[in-house]
Amino acid sequence: MSSGAEQTRWLQGCLRQLVDPGLVVDGIPGGRTTAALKRFQQEHGLQADGIAGPRTIAREGRGAGGPGAPGRAPAPGPPGGGGGGGCRSRPRARRRRGAPGMSSAASR
């Protein structure tokens, strides 16, 4: 499980490997992250809306041209490990304790 910042770092790491080597991986979404995401989406025939939805994530998981594509090293896995490397190792969203609709006993 991971935080939004970890998910953003994962996304930034993928985008850094695939489209923008100068992108800072800091977990803070900003203009350069959005621009890199839109560029990635355009290059892969996706709607370039700057939103990392399921189709975009699926494409990033395969990288540019798929695993082992010439000249493309896999992006780092999520911070703190959690599986193999590459953009495939996407951190999962964390369910918060005491989320609406859940009793405190159910969230333990």
Buried (B, 14 or more C-beta within 10 A) or exposed (E): EBEEBBBBBBBBBBBBBBBBEEBEBEBEBEEBBBBBBBBBBEEBEBEBEBEBEEBBBEBBBBBBEEEEEEEBEBBBBBBEEBEEBBBBBBBEEEEEEEEEEEEEEEEE
